[in-house]
Amino acid sequence: MNERRISRLQEQIKQRLAEVLLRDIADPKLGLVTITRVELDSEFTHCKAYWSVMAASTDAEQKARAQSEGVLRRARGLCQREIARAVNARTTPHLEFVFDESIAGAIKLNRLLQDLQQERESKAGPEGPAAPNTQPGNGNPGT
């Protein structure tokens, strides 16, 4: 299968999965799940749907992840049938839900950078970082 067709099918599957999760699954344990990307193999036999979940804190996120993972595991058959209806291909790929660690990693990295920024600001003191000495005669070029 050519790359353009595969990328078009991946986007179509991603959109259909998002619709199914939003409208058709009525499980209250399903958190704020987002389908981040879909990978489809070239033979159209296997489909990996990467997902993430958002929560207020890391503890709540772990709980939401575990609950949502169970819901997605149970809903895999329904989602696969809906993909088959939406795609209209000879075969339907086997669907697998995979948790996307990249968003959680990006959030963790962002928190670390914010903490580092706050630490630097607190070390600089209330007057801010010291300005470089730019008075004439101190060896700076152009003076």
PAGU-38246 format. One record per atom (N, C-alpha, C): x, y, z; residue number from 0; atom name. Coordinates in nm, 2 decimals. Layout:
N
REC     c1     c2     c3 seq atom
REC      X      Y      Z NUM   CA
...
% end
This chain:
143
REC     c1     c2     c3 seq atom
REC   0.09  -0.12   0.00   0    N
REC   0.00   0.00   0.00   0   CA
REC   0.09   0.12   0.00   0    C
REC   0.05   0.22  -0.08   1    N
REC   0.14   0.34  -0.08   1   CA
REC   0.13   0.43   0.04   1    C
REC   0.23   0.51   0.07   2    N
REC   0.24   0.59   0.19   2   CA
REC   0.12   0.69   0.21   2    C
REC   0.08   0.75   0.09   3    N
REC  -0.03   0.85   0.10   3   CA
REC  -0.16   0.78   0.15   3    C
REC  -0.18   0.66   0.09   4    N
REC  -0.31   0.59   0.13   4   CA
REC  -0.30   0.55   0.28   4    C
REC  -0.19   0.50   0.32   5    N
REC  -0.18   0.46   0.46   5   CA
REC  -0.20   0.58   0.55   5    C
REC  -0.13   0.70   0.52   6    N
REC  -0.15   0.81   0.61   6   CA
REC  -0.30   0.86   0.61   6    C
REC  -0.36   0.85   0.50   7    N
REC  -0.50   0.89   0.49   7   CA
REC  -0.59   0.80   0.57   7    C
REC  -0.56   0.67   0.56   8    N
REC  -0.64   0.57   0.64   8   CA
REC  -0.61   0.59   0.79   8    C
REC  -0.48   0.62   0.83   9    N
REC  -0.45   0.64   0.97   9   CA
REC  -0.53   0.76   1.02   9    C
REC  -0.54   0.86   0.95  10    N
REC  -0.61   0.98   0.99  10   CA
REC  -0.76   0.95   1.01  10    C
REC  -0.81   0.87   0.91  11    N
REC  -0.96   0.83   0.91  11   CA
REC  -0.99   0.75   1.03  11    C
REC  -0.90   0.65   1.06  12    N
REC  -0.91   0.56   1.18  12   CA
REC  -0.91   0.65   1.31  12    C
REC  -0.81   0.74   1.31  13    N
REC  -0.80   0.82   1.43  13   CA
REC  -0.92   0.90   1.46  13    C
REC  -0.98   0.96   1.36  14    N
REC  -1.10   1.04   1.37  14   CA
REC  -1.22   0.95   1.42  14    C
REC  -1.23   0.83   1.35  15    N
REC  -1.34   0.75   1.39  15   CA
REC  -1.33   0.69   1.53  15    C
REC  -1.21   0.66   1.57  16    N
REC  -1.19   0.62   1.71  16   CA
REC  -1.23   0.73   1.81  16    C
REC  -1.19   0.85   1.78  17    N
REC  -1.22   0.96   1.87  17   CA
REC  -1.37   0.98   1.88  17    C
REC  -1.44   0.96   1.77  18    N
REC  -1.59   0.97   1.77  18   CA
REC  -1.65   0.86   1.85  18    C
REC  -1.60   0.74   1.84  19    N
REC  -1.66   0.62   1.91  19   CA
REC  -1.63   0.64   2.06  19    C
REC  -1.52   0.69   2.10  20    N
REC  -1.49   0.70   2.24  20   CA
REC  -1.57   0.82   2.30  20    C
REC  -1.60   0.92   2.22  21    N
REC  -1.68   1.03   2.27  21   CA
REC  -1.83   1.00   2.28  21    C
REC  -1.88   0.93   2.18  22    N
REC  -2.02   0.92   2.17  22   CA
REC  -2.08   0.78   2.20  22    C
REC  -2.00   0.67   2.17  23    N
REC  -2.06   0.54   2.18  23   CA
REC  -2.03   0.46   2.31  23    C
REC  -1.92   0.50   2.38  24    N
REC  -1.88   0.43   2.50  24   CA
REC  -1.93   0.51   2.62  24    C
REC  -2.02   0.44   2.69  25    N
REC  -2.09   0.51   2.80  25   CA
REC  -2.04   0.46   2.94  25    C
REC  -1.91   0.44   2.95  26    N
REC  -1.85   0.40   3.07  26   CA
REC  -1.80   0.52   3.15  26    C
REC  -1.85   0.54   3.27  27    N
REC  -1.80   0.65   3.35  27   CA
REC  -1.65   0.64   3.39  27    C
REC  -1.59   0.53   3.38  28    N
REC  -1.45   0.51   3.41  28   CA
REC  -1.36   0.56   3.31  28    C
REC  -1.41   0.58   3.19  29    N
REC  -1.33   0.64   3.08  29   CA
REC  -1.30   0.78   3.10  29    C
REC  -1.17   0.81   3.12  30    N
REC  -1.13   0.95   3.15  30   CA
REC  -1.13   1.04   3.03  30    C
REC  -1.06   1.15   3.04  31    N
REC  -1.04   1.24   2.92  31   CA
REC  -0.94   1.18   2.83  31    C
REC  -0.98   1.08   2.75  32    N
REC  -0.89   1.01   2.66  32   CA
REC  -0.88   1.08   2.53  32    C
REC  -0.76   1.09   2.48  33    N
REC  -0.73   1.15   2.35  33   CA
REC  -0.65   1.05   2.27  33    C
REC  -0.69   1.03   2.15  34    N
REC  -0.62   0.95   2.05  34   CA
REC  -0.51   1.04   1.99  34    C
REC  -0.39   1.01   2.02  35    N
REC  -0.28   1.10   1.98  35   CA
REC  -0.23   1.07   1.84  35    C
REC  -0.22   0.94   1.81  36    N
REC  -0.18   0.90   1.67  36   CA
REC  -0.22   0.76   1.65  36    C
REC  -0.22   0.72   1.52  37    N
REC  -0.25   0.58   1.48  37   CA
REC  -0.14   0.53   1.39  37    C
REC  -0.09   0.41   1.41  38    N
REC   0.01   0.35   1.32  38   CA
REC  -0.06   0.23   1.26  38    C
REC  -0.05   0.23   1.13  39    N
REC  -0.11   0.12   1.05  39   CA
REC   0.01   0.05   0.97  39    C
REC   0.02  -0.08   0.98  40    N
REC   0.12  -0.15   0.90  40   CA
REC   0.09  -0.15   0.75  40    C
REC   0.19  -0.18   0.67  41    N
REC   0.17  -0.17   0.53  41   CA
REC   0.08  -0.27   0.47  41    C
REC   0.06  -0.39   0.54  42    N
REC  -0.03  -0.49   0.49  42   CA
REC  -0.17  -0.47   0.54  42    C
REC  -0.19  -0.37   0.62  43    N
REC  -0.33  -0.33   0.67  43   CA
REC  -0.38  -0.45   0.76  43    C
REC  -0.29  -0.51   0.84  44    N
REC  -0.33  -0.62   0.93  44   CA
REC  -0.33  -0.58   1.07  44    C
REC  -0.25  -0.48   1.11  45    N
REC  -0.23  -0.44   1.25  45   CA
REC  -0.24  -0.29   1.26  45    C
REC  -0.31  -0.24   1.36  46    N
REC  -0.33  -0.10   1.38  46   CA
REC  -0.30  -0.07   1.53  46    C
REC  -0.21   0.02   1.56  47    N
REC  -0.18   0.06   1.69  47   CA
REC  -0.24   0.20   1.71  47    C
REC  -0.33   0.22   1.81  48    N
REC  -0.39   0.35   1.84  48   CA
REC  -0.33   0.39   1.97  48    C
REC  -0.25   0.50   1.96  49    N
REC  -0.18   0.56   2.08  49   CA
REC  -0.28   0.66   2.15  49    C
REC  -0.29   0.65   2.28  50    N
REC  -0.38   0.73   2.35  50   CA
REC  -0.31   0.79   2.48  50    C
REC  -0.37   0.90   2.53  51    N
REC  -0.33   0.96   2.65  51   CA
REC  -0.45   1.00   2.73  51    C
REC  -0.43   1.03   2.86  52    N
REC  -0.54   1.07   2.94  52   CA
REC  -0.49   1.19   3.03  52    C
REC  -0.57   1.28   3.05  53    N
REC  -0.54   1.40   3.13  53   CA
REC  -0.61   1.39   3.26  53    C
REC  -0.54   1.44   3.37  54    N
REC  -0.60   1.45   3.50  54   CA
REC  -0.53   1.56   3.58  54    C
REC  -0.59   1.60   3.69  55    N
REC  -0.54   1.71   3.77  55   CA
REC  -0.40   1.69   3.83  55    C
REC  -0.38   1.57   3.88  56    N
REC  -0.25   1.54   3.94  56   CA
REC  -0.19   1.41   3.89  56    C
REC  -0.07   1.38   3.93  57    N
REC  -0.01   1.26   3.89  57   CA
REC  -0.07   1.14   3.95  57    C
REC  -0.12   1.15   4.07  58    N
REC  -0.19   1.03   4.13  58   CA
REC  -0.32   1.01   4.06  58    C
REC  -0.40   1.12   4.04  59    N
REC  -0.52   1.11   3.97  59   CA
REC  -0.50   1.06   3.82  59    C
REC  -0.39   1.10   3.76  60    N
REC  -0.36   1.05   3.63  60   CA
REC  -0.33   0.90   3.62  60    C
REC  -0.26   0.85   3.72  61    N
REC  -0.23   0.71   3.73  61   CA
REC  -0.36   0.63   3.74  61    C
REC  -0.45   0.68   3.83  62    N
REC  -0.58   0.61   3.85  62   CA
REC  -0.66   0.62   3.72  62    C
REC  -0.67   0.74   3.66  63    N
REC  -0.74   0.75   3.53  63   CA
REC  -0.69   0.67   3.42  63    C
REC  -0.55   0.66   3.42  64    N
REC  -0.49   0.57   3.32  64   CA
REC  -0.53   0.43   3.33  64    C
REC  -0.52   0.38   3.46  65    N
REC  -0.56   0.24   3.48  65   CA
REC  -0.70   0.21   3.45  65    C
REC  -0.79   0.30   3.49  66    N
REC  -0.93   0.28   3.46  66   CA
REC  -0.96   0.29   3.31  66    C
REC  -0.91   0.39   3.24  67    N
REC  -0.93   0.40   3.10  67   CA
REC  -0.87   0.29   3.02  67    C
REC  -0.76   0.24   3.07  68    N
REC  -0.70   0.12   3.00  68   CA
REC  -0.79   0.00   3.00  68    C
REC  -0.85  -0.02   3.11  69    N
REC  -0.95  -0.13   3.12  69   CA
REC  -1.07  -0.11   3.03  69    C
REC  -1.12   0.01   3.03  70    N
REC  -1.23   0.04   2.94  70   CA
REC  -1.20   0.02   2.79  70    C
REC  -1.08   0.07   2.76  71    N
REC  -1.04   0.05   2.62  71   CA
REC  -1.01  -0.09   2.58  71    C
REC  -0.96  -0.17   2.67  72    N
REC  -0.94  -0.31   2.65  72   CA
REC  -1.08  -0.38   2.62  72    C
REC  -1.18  -0.35   2.70  73    N
REC  -1.31  -0.41   2.68  73   CA
REC  -1.38  -0.36   2.56  73    C
REC  -1.35  -0.23   2.52  74    N
REC  -1.42  -0.17   2.40  74   CA
REC  -1.35  -0.20   2.27  74    C
REC  -1.24  -0.27   2.27  75    N
REC  -1.16  -0.29   2.15  75   CA
REC  -1.24  -0.36   2.04  75    C
REC  -1.33  -0.45   2.07  76    N
REC  -1.41  -0.52   1.96  76   CA
REC  -1.50  -0.42   1.90  76    C
REC  -1.57  -0.34   1.98  77    N
REC  -1.66  -0.24   1.93  77   CA
REC  -1.59  -0.14   1.84  77    C
REC  -1.47  -0.09   1.89  78    N
REC  -1.39   0.00   1.81  78   CA
REC  -1.35  -0.06   1.68  78    C
REC  -1.31  -0.18   1.68  79    N
REC  -1.26  -0.25   1.56  79   CA
REC  -1.37  -0.26   1.46  79    C
REC  -1.49  -0.29   1.50  80    N
REC  -1.61  -0.30   1.41  80   CA
REC  -1.64  -0.17   1.35  80    C
REC  -1.63  -0.06   1.43  81    N
REC  -1.66   0.07   1.38  81   CA
REC  -1.55   0.11   1.28  81    C
REC  -1.43   0.07   1.30  82    N
REC  -1.32   0.10   1.20  82   CA
REC  -1.36   0.03   1.07  82    C
REC  -1.40  -0.09   1.08  83    N
REC  -1.43  -0.17   0.96  83   CA
REC  -1.54  -0.10   0.88  83    C
REC  -1.64  -0.05   0.95  84    N
REC  -1.75   0.02   0.88  84   CA
REC  -1.70   0.15   0.82  84    C
REC  -1.62   0.22   0.89  85    N
REC  -1.57   0.35   0.84  85   CA
REC  -1.47   0.34   0.72  85    C
REC  -1.39   0.24   0.72  86    N
REC  -1.28   0.23   0.63  86   CA
REC  -1.32   0.17   0.50  86    C
REC  -1.41   0.07   0.50  87    N
REC  -1.46   0.00   0.38  87   CA
REC  -1.35  -0.07   0.31  87    C
REC  -1.27  -0.15   0.37  88    N
REC  -1.16  -0.22   0.31  88   CA
REC  -1.19  -0.37   0.31  88    C
REC  -1.12  -0.45   0.24  89    N
REC  -1.14  -0.59   0.24  89   CA
REC  -1.11  -0.66   0.37  89    C
REC  -1.01  -0.61   0.44  90    N
REC  -0.98  -0.67   0.57  90   CA
REC  -0.98  -0.55   0.67  90    C
REC  -1.00  -0.60   0.80  91    N
REC  -1.00  -0.50   0.91  91   CA
REC  -0.88  -0.53   0.99  91    C
REC  -0.80  -0.43   1.02  92    N
REC  -0.68  -0.45   1.10  92   CA
REC  -0.71  -0.48   1.24  92    C
REC  -0.62  -0.56   1.30  93    N
REC  -0.64  -0.59   1.44  93   CA
REC  -0.60  -0.47   1.52  93    C
REC  -0.69  -0.42   1.61  94    N
REC  -0.67  -0.30   1.68  94   CA
REC  -0.60  -0.32   1.81  94    C
REC  -0.51  -0.24   1.85  95    N
REC  -0.44  -0.25   1.97  95   CA
REC  -0.43  -0.11   2.03  95    C
REC  -0.47  -0.09   2.15  96    N
REC  -0.45   0.04   2.22  96   CA
REC  -0.32   0.04   2.30  96    C
REC  -0.24   0.15   2.28  97    N
REC  -0.11   0.16   2.34  97   CA
REC  -0.11   0.30   2.41  97    C
REC  -0.07   0.30   2.54  98    N
REC  -0.06   0.43   2.61  98   CA
REC   0.06   0.51   2.55  98    C
REC   0.03   0.63   2.52  99    N
REC   0.14   0.72   2.47  99   CA
REC   0.21   0.79   2.58  99    C
REC   0.33   0.75   2.60 100    N
REC   0.41   0.81   2.71 100   CA
REC   0.46   0.95   2.68 100    C
REC   0.46   0.99   2.55 101    N
REC   0.53   1.11   2.51 101   CA
REC   0.46   1.24   2.58 101    C
REC   0.33   1.24   2.59 102    N
REC   0.27   1.36   2.65 102   CA
REC   0.30   1.36   2.80 102    C
REC   0.29   1.25   2.87 103    N
REC   0.32   1.25   3.01 103   CA
REC   0.47   1.29   3.03 103    C
REC   0.56   1.25   2.94 104    N
REC   0.70   1.29   2.95 104   CA
REC   0.72   1.43   2.93 104    C
REC   0.64   1.49   2.83 105    N
REC   0.65   1.63   2.80 105   CA
REC   0.60   1.72   2.92 105    C
REC   0.50   1.67   2.98 106    N
REC   0.44   1.74   3.10 106   CA
REC   0.55   1.74   3.22 106    C
REC   0.61   1.62   3.23 107    N
REC   0.71   1.61   3.34 107   CA
REC   0.83   1.69   3.31 107    C
REC   0.87   1.70   3.19 108    N
REC   0.99   1.78   3.15 108   CA
REC   0.95   1.93   3.17 108    C
REC   0.83   1.97   3.14 109    N
REC   0.79   2.11   3.16 109   CA
REC   0.79   2.15   3.30 109    C
REC   0.74   2.05   3.39 110    N
REC   0.74   2.08   3.53 110   CA
REC   0.88   2.10   3.59 110    C
REC   0.97   2.01   3.54 111    N
REC   1.11   2.02   3.58 111   CA
REC   1.17   2.15   3.54 111    C
REC   1.14   2.20   3.42 112    N
REC   1.20   2.32   3.37 112   CA
REC   1.14   2.44   3.45 112    C
REC   1.01   2.43   3.49 113    N
REC   0.95   2.54   3.57 113   CA
REC   1.02   2.54   3.71 113    C
REC   1.04   2.42   3.76 114    N
REC   1.11   2.42   3.90 114   CA
REC   1.25   2.48   3.89 114    C
REC   1.32   2.44   3.78 115    N
REC   1.45   2.50   3.76 115   CA
REC   1.45   2.65   3.75 115    C
REC   1.35   2.70   3.68 116    N
REC   1.34   2.85   3.66 116   CA
REC   1.31   2.91   3.79 116    C
REC   1.22   2.85   3.87 117    N
REC   1.19   2.91   4.00 117   CA
REC   1.31   2.91   4.10 117    C
REC   1.39   2.80   4.09 118    N
REC   1.51   2.79   4.17 118   CA
REC   1.61   2.89   4.13 118    C
REC   1.63   2.92   4.00 119    N
REC   1.72   3.02   3.96 119   CA
REC   1.67   3.16   4.00 119    C
REC   1.54   3.18   3.99 120    N
REC   1.49   3.31   4.03 120   CA
REC   1.51   3.34   4.18 120    C
REC   1.49   3.23   4.26 121    N
REC   1.51   3.24   4.41 121   CA
REC   1.65   3.27   4.45 121    C
REC   1.75   3.21   4.37 122    N
REC   1.89   3.23   4.40 122   CA
REC   1.94   3.37   4.36 122    C
REC   1.87   3.42   4.26 123    N
REC   1.91   3.55   4.21 123   CA
REC   1.87   3.66   4.31 123    C
REC   1.78   3.64   4.39 124    N
REC   1.73   3.73   4.49 124   CA
REC   1.63   3.83   4.44 124    C
REC   1.58   3.92   4.52 125    N
REC   1.47   4.00   4.48 125   CA
REC   1.50   4.11   4.37 125    C
REC   1.63   4.14   4.37 126    N
REC   1.67   4.25   4.27 126   CA
REC   1.70   4.19   4.14 126    C
REC   1.69   4.06   4.12 127    N
REC   1.72   3.99   3.99 127   CA
REC   1.86   3.96   3.97 127    C
REC   1.90   3.90   3.86 128    N
REC   2.03   3.87   3.83 128   CA
REC   2.12   3.99   3.81 128    C
REC   2.24   3.98   3.85 129    N
REC   2.33   4.10   3.84 129   CA
REC   2.36   4.13   3.70 129    C
REC   2.35   4.26   3.66 130    N
REC   2.38   4.30   3.53 130   CA
REC   2.53   4.30   3.50 130    C
REC   2.57   4.26   3.38 131    N
REC   2.71   4.26   3.35 131   CA
REC   2.77   4.41   3.36 131    C
REC   2.89   4.42   3.39 132    N
REC   2.96   4.55   3.41 132   CA
REC   2.98   4.60   3.27 132    C
REC   2.91   4.71   3.23 133    N
REC   2.93   4.77   3.10 133   CA
REC   2.98   4.91   3.11 133    C
REC   3.05   4.95   3.21 134    N
REC   3.10   5.08   3.23 134   CA
REC   3.23   5.10   3.14 134    C
REC   3.25   5.22   3.09 135    N
REC   3.37   5.24   3.01 135   CA
REC   3.50   5.21   3.09 135    C
REC   3.60   5.16   3.01 136    N
REC   3.72   5.13   3.07 136   CA
REC   3.73   5.00   3.14 136    C
REC   3.64   4.91   3.13 137    N
REC   3.65   4.78   3.19 137   CA
REC   3.69   4.67   3.10 137    C
REC   3.74   4.71   2.98 138    N
REC   3.79   4.60   2.89 138   CA
REC   3.69   4.56   2.79 138    C
REC   3.57   4.62   2.79 139    N
REC   3.48   4.58   2.69 139   CA
REC   3.52   4.64   2.55 139    C
REC   3.50   4.57   2.44 140    N
REC   3.54   4.63   2.31 140   CA
REC   3.44   4.74   2.28 140    C
REC   3.49   4.84   2.20 141    N
REC   3.41   4.95   2.16 141   CA
REC   3.39   5.06   2.26 141    C
REC   3.47   5.06   2.37 142    N
REC   3.46   5.16   2.47 142   CA
REC   3.58   5.25   2.46 142    C
% end
